[in-house]
Amino acid sequence: MTRISRQPVVQIAAIEHYEYCPRQCALIYCDGIWEENQHTIKGTRAHRRVDDRTASRTERGNRSLRAVPLWSERYGLSGRSDVVEVHPSGNVYPVEYKSGVRHGDAADLQLCAQAICLEEMLEVPIKRGAVWYGGSRRRRQVAFTDALRRRTLDIVGLIREQMTSGILPDAPNDARCKQCQLRHHCLPEVVARQRRVHRYLTRTLFE
Ligand code: SF4
């Protein structure tokens, strides 16, 4: 019997933001802040084709379903898969589209969360999927190992903790901030300066 999660539902897309910067994830999913920059606009453009559910089709025996809604009651997840392929063998194979090139493991984790949802929805095991990178125009296969599944669910747990605690993580104020679409809302330099002042006062007054 499926255990129904009573906890806040985590959006699968939040995993990528959390992997990039936990503060960015909290600003978007707890505070509802969003701003476009050249990277997000590029990503939206690259997704146009896969966002069109009517563009589902069959190619060389593979059925490609686009913009497939996903959920997991067991793990409290919700989201969408860019493409779910159903192969002639009956294998179900999720594919995530990224506009650029590979950056860390965020896409693998997001894809793994999609597979976890599909397994629960369709009651079939899913061993592999793929990430398609627009930058290289290549597909990379991803195996859903036990380690990747554990890491994915750990991050889902951390995002849920953010949602319930209401605590905004510190700003790392590092190279990531230069590319971040929320830079003007986050003010990482100001937050880092305040942290330095707080540390200085604590050392001076109490040590
Ligand atoms: S500006 Fe930097 S610290 Fe702030 S959300 Fe973006 S990456 Fe995170």
Residues whose N, C-alpha, C, O or C-beta is under 5 A from the ligand:
A	BS01	SF4	C21 R23 Q24 A171 P172 N173 R176 C177 C180 L182 R183 C186 P188
